[in-house]
Amino acid sequence: MNQCLLYQGKSKELSYFPHIIEFANHKVNTIQLNSHEIKASDGIKICLISEGKFDWHIDGQQYLLYPNDVSLTCPWQTIGSSRGAFDIGTLMWITIKPKVFESNGELILGEWSSISEIDQRVIGKILSLNKKPILSRVKNCQQIFQNIVIELFSQELGYRTRVNHLIDELLITTVRHLSKQDNLRRDFPQTFLKLEQTLRENLAHPWSVEEMAGLVGLGTTAFTEKVKAFSGFSPLNYLINIRISEAIKLLSRKDLSLTDIALETGFYSSQHFSSTFKKLTGYTPREFRKNSD
């Protein structure tokens, strides 16, 4: 298997892939200073450990990585070694530059990707909310990386399309693993509480059922059934109830206008907020605020 360190603008193998900032299949035999300093990852960086043990810092936290572990970092996260150098071992990585990727989860990969817009939004939201950048024992990734190496160096018919499809596959594989990492499927009550916390912390976001399901690693049908069984509501009605409960808390703050509260809790207008609030509480927000004085 080809050993390589490829960089955009310097390596001809990446000339048809402007969205790949760097790609590597790297065996470290000796420690070289300044080979892995702590810095922002520049894009979505996926790194797989093949051999050895690596001691890294990601966003100020220390992690030990072992074979088949994967690090998954976003453009605003830092990654590197406190020693500023790679440990001895073998690793593979790719850094992908999306067309758009904001810390609020907005993600547009670009025309090269065949991942649907809905799935890109879900992937972006999952990555932006991820607090555990290390995925344990992701065996599928090694074969994907190896296939990318083969395609880049053999350059057979259709290799450009194949490389892009493999990058899509790598993203989907890692994000799926991320969603399932904590056995969320088997412990839905705990998952439900984590989901509710995430929704409450990001109520201004226009959540879709697909995005909420993606956060817990379930398909929309299974997610809808579990939410209804657990809460008695459909996912969207469950979300509306959370929005209203948060709005009730905010109505006690006199420094916030009704429009401010509506937008902060995810309603697209004060009129929509008012009608929904009255339907669920029997009062308009203005009446509720006045009666609670």
Secondary structure as GFF3:
##gff-version 3
##sequence-region A 1 293
A	DSSP	beta_strand	4	7	.	.	.	ID=ss1
A	DSSP	three_ten_helix	12	14	.	.	.	ID=ss2
A	DSSP	beta_strand	20	28	.	.	.	ID=ss3
A	DSSP	beta_strand	39	40	.	.	.	ID=ss4
A	DSSP	beta_strand	44	52	.	.	.	ID=ss5
A	DSSP	beta_strand	54	58	.	.	.	ID=ss6
A	DSSP	beta_strand	61	65	.	.	.	ID=ss7
A	DSSP	beta_strand	70	73	.	.	.	ID=ss8
A	DSSP	beta_strand	78	80	.	.	.	ID=ss9
A	DSSP	beta_strand	89	96	.	.	.	ID=ss10
A	DSSP	beta_strand	100	101	.	.	.	ID=ss11
A	DSSP	beta_strand	107	108	.	.	.	ID=ss12
A	DSSP	alpha_helix	117	129	.	.	.	ID=ss13
A	DSSP	beta_strand	134	135	.	.	.	ID=ss14
A	DSSP	alpha_helix	140	154	.	.	.	ID=ss15
A	DSSP	alpha_helix	159	180	.	.	.	ID=ss16
A	DSSP	alpha_helix	188	201	.	.	.	ID=ss17
A	DSSP	alpha_helix	209	215	.	.	.	ID=ss18
A	DSSP	alpha_helix	220	231	.	.	.	ID=ss19
A	DSSP	alpha_helix	235	250	.	.	.	ID=ss20
A	DSSP	alpha_helix	258	264	.	.	.	ID=ss21
A	DSSP	alpha_helix	270	281	.	.	.	ID=ss22
A	DSSP	alpha_helix	285	291	.	.	.	ID=ss23
###
